[in-house]
Amino acid sequence: MALLEQIEPMKQEALAELRGAHDLAALEQARVNHLGSHGKFTALMKQLGALSKEEKPAAGKAVNTAKIELEAALAERRGELELKAALPKEPTDFTLPGRRRVVGKLHPLTQVTEDIVRSFRKIGFVVADGPEIEDEYHCFDALNTPADHPARDTQDTFYLQAGRDSGPRTQDSGRLLRTHTSSVQIRVMEKQKPPVRIIVPGRVYRRDNADATHNPTFHQVEGLYVDRNVTVGDLKGTVEFVFKELMGSETRIRFRPHYFSYTEPSFEIDFSSALTRKMGKEWLEIAGCGMVHPQVFENVGYDPEVWTGWAFGFGIERIAMIRYGINDIRLFYENDARFLRQF
Ligand code: DAH
């Protein structure tokens, strides 16, 4: 049979085998059979060289056209089979719920602190910071706390190794772990001229044994506002605004007279809300506050005849415990994920 006549049947045979391949291995076998270096179609092409000058152009053209067709068929079938191979073997149930990743979250104390800071920022307060390792001057003396005040006693205060300073009290006196964030009031006023509008969230330390309501380290937020003509009314309005934001809009607050050496007059703040009633109490004590004592202004070089101000301080754990109904302060520090996950 003339070469030209063999092309079409051979092409048809190759096409049938390529298109009928049921997987990639069978397709490869079909390719080798026909288009491989020892394949049938390749053998046909090799015979072209032996043809006469007259026969060659027509046969050559026909062989090339057929080869292009076969290669296209090979590529098409390969595409189909590769797609089929990539499909999942098992049927997929698209109605199954997705797998959720466990995402970390903020510690409840951090969440409460951020809420407090957010409320104060709305009314123009900025966050200030100070050292946790303090000196007696900033923690007590500058705050007008007398040398014989029980808070200074080693019962309440962690003193650092140098021991309690027995000489005259100066800025270089003994080191301690701050017992309250009030020390930062002094540090800020020493550096900055009035007006001042700061809040200071931070860690404090006291020599208390841990129980359901005490821990040797806990957190406070201090607030300080200094300007001209500042009144107790400003203090009350500010505290009320923040506590309503934190504890719900039906929260009420009341001031009771109290004593702090760095404020005069001084008050304790009680608040009342659905949360306190849930704890079986109408009023719960929540914070200390007052008008900045003139002696404190003298100590930082502010003229008490010109400047007025108020300050307050409260415990962050206490707010978080009331807010979330937590009955043991130690839970905050145990890092038990079963507890922390709930907030
Ligand atoms: N420092 C006090 C405490 O630790 C809280 C406090 C009371 C802070 C009155 C103040 C204040 O700024 O004016 O219990």
Boltz pocket constraint, residues with backbone or C-beta under 6 A from the ligand:
constraints:
  - pocket:
      binder: B
      contacts: [[A, 179], [A, 180], [A, 181], [A, 182], [A, 222], [A, 223], [A, 260], [A, 262], [A, 263], [A, 267], [A, 287], [A, 288], [A, 289], [A, 290], [A, 311], [A, 312], [A, 313], [A, 314]]
      max_distance: 6.0
